[in-house]
Amino acid sequence: MHQRSLFAILLRSPWWASVAAAVGLVAAMRLVLPEVYAFFAAAPFLVVAALAAWRQLRAPSAAKVAQRLEALRAQPWEEFSGAVESAFRQEGYAVSRLDSREADFELTKSGRVSLVSCKRWKVARTGIEPLRELDASRRRREAHHCIYIAAGEVTENAVAFSAKNSMTLLRGAELVRLLKR
């Protein structure tokens, strides 16, 4: 599903936004269609509301995320890198450790290669430079994708750079969810 599609946006929104869209659609459709068809047209929005509610119920609270991120920052490199490697293996990737300054792991799945950088996971604030280095390494190694892992804050410039270059930033709740499995 495209990230900017209506249903993708509603899945990222609070569950009640989908319910509100369904109610609005039913109200508008009842003016031109029989009531049964109006409810049928709103059914996809109700399904999205149920999925969003399920995801939101299962998501960890902000306090738990902060607590888990502090615990991750306290881990030594060997323990943290082992947890990251194990998590990606559970996701179905073939993981190879790299001896590189820019990237720590090479992931392979379905013929696609991704580079992962996580050595600077402990820093409080990540700027754009490590992402530039990772992107340069991706081009040199002819990898398809990059993943940068940070337990701290990522600057707006770095977020914009990652979006522009199709890099994935794993931080906050996403990082906790990956390492929880």
URJO-V291774 format. One record per run of one state. SS is the DSSP state (H for helix, E for strand, - for the rest). FROM is the first residue (numbers start at 1). TO is the last residue. Records with the same first field share a line. If there is no record, write none. Layout:
BEGIN
SS=FROM-TO ; FROM-TO
END
This chain:
BEGIN
-=1-5 ; 13-14 ; 30-34 ; 59-61 ; 75-76 ; 91-93 ; 98-104 ; 110-111 ; 118-124 ; 127-128 ; 142-144 ; 151-152 ; 155-155 ; 165-166 ; 181-181
H=6-12 ; 15-29 ; 35-58 ; 62-74 ; 77-90 ; 129-141 ; 156-164 ; 172-180
E=94-97 ; 105-109 ; 112-117 ; 125-126 ; 145-150 ; 153-154 ; 167-171
END
